[in-house]
Amino acid sequence: MWKKNRWMRPERVMALGFLALIVLGGVLLSLPCAAQNGRSIGLGNGLFTATSAVCVTGLVAVDTGTTFSLFGQLTLLLLIQIGGLGFMAFATLTMMLLGRKIGLRDRMLLRESMNTSGLSGLVRLTRWYLTAALVIEGGGAVLLAIRFVPLLGWGKGVYFSIFHAVSAFCNAGFDLMGPISGEFTSLESFVGDPFVNGVVIMLILLGGLGFFVWEDLFKNRLHWKKLRLHTRVALTLAAVLVAVSYTHLR
């Protein structure tokens, strides 16, 4: 029993969970129904894309918008969302929705996933984190819809808005713009649109800062001296990187 418990340590369970998610996602993305032309992209490309989505790296072997069907795109979107917000955070949400009690072992896994030191209040914090993330993504989708709906129509415009809001907030880098502006072009067709670029930038920044920075800012109401060192460093570096990049681009 001791050896079994030692083998199933929280960090090992987390790693196996991510591996299982990647394999499942890779298999689903390699199914013929996941491709627009009805032909499989191959298990290798499927696993590569699933790994990139779960680990939110943005690397692609095939163009998302022109290769994947609606089923494939929704699968990809789910992988991005789970990978971006945290595997255990979604597992905890699922258990809460099913009415399952969050036990000590689940809390230990959640602590490892969120990189915290304590066990108390984790479920409440996770609920707050997921709610805040979904509200921000929803707000970003509404703003993007102002541009995408007139361009693409209601159905496709709303769908594109949601997909790109989630992708930007999770820092995933995936896009569906291939059919509009050509393969592997991302948001190049909006290069002169400060509104779309501004919304995407804010989503990327908010998602990149992370949960603990949000919590600290919410708790201390922007009082700089009261903020944790991690928060101050994250905010400072984000501001410097944005300023330097903007100056360089000009």
Summary of the structure (lengths in Angstrom):
residues: 250
radius of gyration: 19.5
end to end distance: 62.6
largest distance: 62.6
contacts: 754
relative contact order: 0.09
helix: 75%
strand: 1%
